[in-house]
Amino acid sequence: MISLTINDKKISVPEGTTVLQAAEQLGIEIPTLCYLQGYPAHTSCMICVVKDLTSGKLIPSCSSRADDGMAIQTQDEEILSFRKSTLDLLLSEHVGDCRAPCQRICPALMDIPAMIRAIQQGDWPLAIRIVKEDIPLPAVLGRICSAPCENGCTRKQHDEPVSICLLKRAVADIDLTSAKPFRPECAPSSGKHIVVIGAGPGGLSAAYYLAQYGHQVILCDDHEKPGGALRYAVPEDKLDRSVLDAEIERIVDLGITLEMNTRLGEQISLASLQKEFDAIVIMTGDFQEELSNDEIETTKRGIKVDRRTFMTNINGVFAGGNVVSSSKMAVRAVGHGKTIAMAADQYVREKPVVGRISRFNSILGRLYDGESREYLKEASSIEREEPSHLSKGFSADEAIKESERCFRCDCRKQNSCKLRLYSDIYDAAQSRYRIGKRGPFERHVQHDLVVFEPGKCIKCGICIQITERAGEQFGFTFIRRGFNVKISIPFDEALKRGLEKVAEECAAACPTAAISLKSHESQFAKER
């Protein structure tokens, strides 16, 4: 046995133990990408470096043996900087999107690819669950949304974008007419009371999610009926009021109390609300105007709003929608509503108020000539589908047919990819070391179970070790040397020939999505 200290914690381990293994026994986590327990260390990624305090040098913990009397530090400014640089280098040649461009552009951040996959399977209950995780008024928005998501659709670079807005409408319309429409689960009562001022799309959205968090919500508006601009500004020939009423009813049914014909600054005051409620959400048209008659003279204090959390500099007060940024897009107000609900929930539970957690996203950018063919390996080549009755939107069959045009450009492992995980932690930058054009996008789909996308490979060698130990006839191997090295099946054999025994094992062990199962990860495991 030998003794050493890691982060000032003493431990005794058998001779031959690596620094990484010793740290694991102490419960100290060290990041790894190219290491797989049970296999020899490759020491190729170098993200696992730690500092030997005796020599002052950085050493790879996955392959360095623990010595008697060794003193190790696993985190300091130099170590963190080195790990970030390592990630920046790996990302500089990473070819692929974490999130699909349509989802990144959607103001509500709806998981559009997951919805489309559910439609492809004809699983309408799953599709509406996915949609309503981010959009509580999908039938409404499916009729009036300007569809900014379609501007980012990767398919648009080939022919025409997927009809995302009409697909969302189809999902919502099927749900509205079903015998048992979707109803989200609400958490047990928190005992907290929150008032939302403004029953437009943003206020309805905030109330919808706050109720799901278990809070008692009162929704106030100065009009006779809820809906805001959706009811009083959108022409009825564009938005049937029966559709609006049906979706509002499902929101209110979560236990939300409506108080109509109630105007902030007249029937109610900010000062009185602060005494009565644990948090206040303002989603009206003009913050300053609404408060101009308030007795605490808020307008003279200079109201400021944090654009990340929508928390104001008034304690317990949140503001969003057109209060902070003028926009005619209802979907933007809906997105604000969910973010505010998350932030207000954090506030009343006395947690750090951070709103939505943003994550690192690798971005592919514009397609090169010929790359559309790679995506078309898994997508229908048909032209954009048009509803047979435009006023009624897609039928179920038409929606399924249109959904099959999706390029599946989102990452299949966006929640478990270790490269993305560590890029979040170390604030990595994809553009730091990228020079010139990115590498080509390739997608190998010949296998029944897995997909291979070489542009996402970090050459860690784990798949080579797995296929070699399993006795695959071809397996994976390193091709070429130096900067041009790549991992592939030798002799240009097909992926199916290379992975006859351990395809799923390779997919599970791959630290990125270079090798992944054809089925995507569940959207319910995603960050939110």
N, C-alpha and C positions, 0 to 999 in steps of 0.2 A: 504494500500500500504506500501511496505517496500523498503528501498534503500540499494544498495550494489555496490561494484566496482568489475569489472572483467577486469584484465589486465589494471588497472588504469582508466578504463572507467566507469563512473557512470550510474546507471540505476535504475528506480523504477518499481517494479512489484507487482502484487497482492500477498497477503499472500497465501502460499501453492505452489507457483511456484518453480520448481526445479532449481538447478544451471544450468543444461543443457538447460532448456527452456529459462532461462534468457540470457545465452550466445548466444543462437540462435537469440534472439531478437536484440542483439548487432552485429550480423553478425560474431560472433566468432565460428569457427567450432571446435567441440570436437569429437574425434572418438568414435563410438559406434558399437558394434557387437550384443549384446543381447537385445538391446532396439528397440522397435517398437512403434511409436507414436500412441496413442489411447489405449495402453495396459499397465497394471501395469509393473513397472520396475522389472526385475528379479535379477539384480546385480550379474550376474554370470561370465561375462568375465573380468570385471574390467579394460578394456582398456580406459574407460571414466574418469579415475581418474584425479582430479585437486588438487591444494594445497590450503588449508585454511590457509591464512597467519597469522591469529591470533594464531592458535594452532600449526601451522607448520606441520599439518598432511595431508596425502593424503586421499581424500574422493571420493566416486563414484558420479559423477555429475548427473547421470540419476535418482538417488533415493534421493539424499540429498536436503532437502528443503533450499531455500535461507532464511537467517536471516537478520534482520535489522542491518546495519553497517558491514556486512560481507565483507571481502576483499579476492578475489580469484585470483589465478594465474593459467593459463591453460597450460603454457609451461615453463619449466626450465630443467636443466640437470637431476634432480632427477625424474621428471615426465616422461621425455622422456625415461630414463633408465628403469623405471617401466613398461611403455607401451611396450618397446622392449622385456623385460623379459616375459611379458604376452603373447605376440605373439610367442616368442620362445617356450614357454610351449605348446601353442595350436598347433603349427606346429610339435612338437615332436611326436604327435600321429595322424597327418594328413596323410591319405592314398590316394594318387592319384597324377597324373601329372597335372601341369598347361598346359604347352605345351607338345605335343606328342614328344617322343624321336626322331622321324624322323625329326621333324622340328628343334629341338634343335641342332641336329648334322649337318643338311644341312648347308654348308658354306654360302649359300645365304639366309638362314632363311626363305625359302619359306613355305607358309602355306599349307603344303601337305594335312593334314586332310580336310581342306576346299575344296581343289581341288577334293579330292576323293569323298566327299559328292555331289559335283556338278556333277561329272561323274555318280554317282549312280542315280541321278535324270535325267540323260540324258540332262542336261543343259550345253551344250558345250560353248555358249557365256559367261556364268558365269565362267566356268572352266578356260577359257583362260584369263579372266580378273584377276582371282586370281593368276594364274601362272605368268602373266606378271607384276604383282605388284612387283615381286622380281626377275624375270628372263626374260630378253629381248630376249634371244636366246634359247627358250625351244626345238624347233625342232632339233637344233644342239646338245644341251646337251643331249637330249633324245637318241641320237645316240652314243655319245662318253663318257658320264659321267661315272665315276667309281661307282656311286651310293652309296656314304658313308651313305646316309640317310637310305638305306635298312639294313645296319649293326645295326642300332638302332631300327628298327621296332619291336614293342612289339610282333607282330605275329611270329617273328623269334624264339621266345622262345617256341612256340607251335609246329610249323612245318617249314614253309618257309616264308620269309618276303613277304609282298605285293610288286608286281612289279612296284614300284613307278616310276622308270625311264621310263619304257615303257608306263605307264599311261600318264606321262607328254608329251612324244612323240606323243601319240595318240591325245591328246588335241591340241597340236601345229599343227600336220599334218592336222587335220580336219579344223582348222582355216585357214591355208595357202591355202587350196583348196576351201574355202568358197567364196561365191559371194561378201561378204563384210567382209574382215578380220578385226580383232580387231585393233582399233587405240585409244590409250589413249588420254584423254583430256589434253591439255596443258594450263597452267595458262597464263593470259595476260602478255605481254612483260614487263620484269622487267627493261629493259634498260641496263642490265649488260651484259658484253661480257666475255666469258670464253673460254680458249683454252685447248684442251685435246691433249696431245702428246702420240701417240701410239694407233693404231686402232685395237688392239687385243681384246679379250673378255672383259678385264677390261676397256679399253678405250671406247669401244662401249657401255658398260653398263653405265659408268659415263656420257657419252654424252646423252644417252637415257633418263636418269632421270633428268639431268640438263635442257634439252629441255622442259621436262614436268613442271619444276619449272618456266618456262617463260624466261629463259636466252638464249641469242644468243650464239650458240656453234660452234666453229671451231674445227674440228678433223683432226689432222696432223699425217702422218706416212711416214716412209722412204721407203716403198714399193710402187709398182705400184697400188695395190688394197688393200682394207681394209680386216681385218680378222686376221692378225698376224699369230700366230702359227696354228690357225684353218685352215688357207688356205695353209700355207707353210710348216707345219710339220705333220699334220694329213693326213694319206693316203686317197686317194679319194674313195677307196673301203669301208672305214669306214664312210666317210662323203662326201656325194654327194655335189659338189660345187654349184649345183642349189639350194639346201636347204639353204646353207650358204648365197648365194647371195640374196635369197628371204627374209631371216630374216634381213640381213643388210639393204636391201632396205627399209623395214618398219621402221627401226631405223632412217635412213637418212631422210625419208619422213617427220619427225617431224620438219624439218627446219634446219637440221644440215648441215654445209658446210664442204666438204671434201677437204683437201689439201694434195695430195699424193706426193711421191718422195721428201719429206721434212724432213730433219734430224736435230734434235736439236744439236747445237754445230757446224753446218755447214751452212745450208741455213738460219736457224733461231738461235737466241741466247736468253738465259734466260733474259739477261738485256733488250733486245728490247721488249720481250714479257711482261715483268713487266710494261713497259711504256704504252703498247697498251691494255692490258687486265686487268679486275678486279680480276681475279684469274687464276691460271695455275694448270693444273692437269697433272702429269707425270705418265704414265702407260707403260713405256718401259721395256726392259729386265734388264738393268743395269743402275741405276741412276748415279753412279760415272763415268762410261765409257761415258755415253751420255753427261755429262757436262765437261769432261776432257779438251775439247778445248774451253770452254766458256771463254770470256774475263774477266769475273768477278772472275774467278778462284774459283769457288764454292767448288771444291773438297778440297781445302786447308782450308776451313772454318769449316769442320767437320759437315756434314749434319746429322741431327737427325730427325726421324719421330715418331710422336705420334701414337702408334699402335691402339689407340681407335678412333681417328679422321682422321688419315693419314695426318695431317697437319705437315709440316716440320718447321724447325726453320728459314726458309727463308720466309719472309712476303708474304702471299698470294699464296704460293706454296704448293700443295698437291701431295703426291706420294703413289702409291699402286701397287698391283699385285706383279710380280716378282721383282719389285724395292725394296720391303721391305722384302719379304719372298719367297724363291724359292719353287715353287710348279708346278706340272704338271696338277693339276686339274683346268680346265677352270671355273668350278662353283665357285671356291674360288676367282678367279680374278673377276668374275661377282659380287660376294658379296662385294668385296672391292670397285668395281665401284659404287655400289649404296650408300654405306656408305660415300665414298668420295663426291659423288654428294650432299648428305644431308649436309655434313660438309661445302662444298664449298658454298652451298646455304646460310647456316647460316652466313658464313663469309662475303659474298658480301652484305647481308642484315643487317650487323652490329649487329648480334645477338650472344649470347654466342656460341662458336663452341664446340659442344658436340657430333656430329655425331649421330649415332643411340642411342636411349635411351634403355638401358638394363633394364629388369624387373626381379623381383623375380620369381623363378620357383620352385614349389614343385616337388620333384622327387621321384617317386615310387621305382625305382630300379628293380632288378630281381624279376620275379614272383615266388611265392611259389607254391608247388604242389597243383593242383586243381584250381588255380586262372584263368587259361586259360578258364575254363568252364564259369566263370562269364562273360568274354568278348565275348565268343561264343554265349551268349544269344542274341547279337545284330549283329553277324557276320556270314557269310556263312561258313560252315564247309568244303567246297570243297578244293581240292588241288590247288596249285598255277597254274594259267592259263598260257599256252604257246601259243604264236601266231601261227596260222595255217600257215602263211607265215612269217617266222622270219625276212626276209629282208624288209618286208613291215610293220612290227610292228603289234600292235593290231588293229583289226577292232573295230568299235564302240561297237558292241555287246560283243566282247571279253573284251574290256576295262570295260564295265559296270559289267560284270560277275566278273572280277578280283577285281574291286573296292569294291564289296560286301564282300570281305574277311577282310576288314579293321576292327580292333578291337575298333575303336572309343575311343582311350585311352587319347585323349586330353580333357581338361575340357570344359564342356558345358557353363560355365559362367566365362571364363578366363578374360573377360574384366570388369565384374561387381562384381566379388567376392570381398567382402570387406576385407576378410582375406588376399588376395593377394595384394589388394590396400594398406592396412596399413603395410604389410610386406615390400613393396617398400619404403614407407615413413620413416619407423623406422628401416630400414636395418636389418630386422629380419633374424635369422639363424635357419634353420630347424634341424640342427644336434646338436645344443647346449645342449639340454636336452634329446635327444633320447638315450635310453639305451637298448641294446639288439635288438631283432627282432621287426620290425614294426608290426602293426596290420594287420589283413587279409583284402584283397580287396573283397568287395561284391557289387553286382549291382542288384537291384530289378527293373524289367522292366514290371511287369504284368499290370501296369496302361496304359491306352491309351494315356495319355497326359504327364506324368512326370516319371522321373527316380529317385530312391532313392539309394544313395551310403553312407551307414552308416559310413564308414571310414573317410568321410569328415565332419562329424557332430561335432560341438563344444558344444553340449548340452546346447544351449542357451535357449531352451524352447519356442521360438516364435511359432513354428508350433503347439505345444501343446495348447497354448492360442488361436490360430486361429481356430483350429478344435473344441475346447471346446465351444467357443462362437458361432460357426456355427451350433452346435448341431449334429456333425458327430456321427454316432452310435458307431464307434470304435475310429477313430481319432488316434492321437499320444499320447504317455505317456512315463514317465520315467520308465525304467525297472532296477531293482536292486538299490543299493545305493553305495555311496563312489566312489573309483577309478574305480569300475567296472560298474558304471551307464552307461546306453545307452538309446537312444530314439528309440522307435519302435512302431509298431501297437500291441496292447495288444492281448493276447490269440493266438499269432502266426497267426493272420489273414493276408490275402494278402494285399498288398499296395492298390489294387483297392477297397477293402472294407473299408480301413481306410480313404481314400480320395475320397468320393463320391460327395462332394459339393464344397470343397475349394482347390482343387489340384493346380490350377494356382495361387491362392492367396498365398499359402504356398511356391511355387517355387519362386515367386517374392519377398517374404519377407525373405527367407532363406539367411543369410549373406555369406554363402559359396555355393558350388555346391552340398551339400548333397541332397537337393531336387531341381531338375532343370527340365525345359521343355525338352522333347525329342529332339526337334529341337535345334540345336546349335545357339549361337549368330552369327550375321553377321560378316564375316571376315573384312568388311570394317570399323567396329567400333574399330578394334584392335589398339594397340599402334604401331607407326612406327616412 
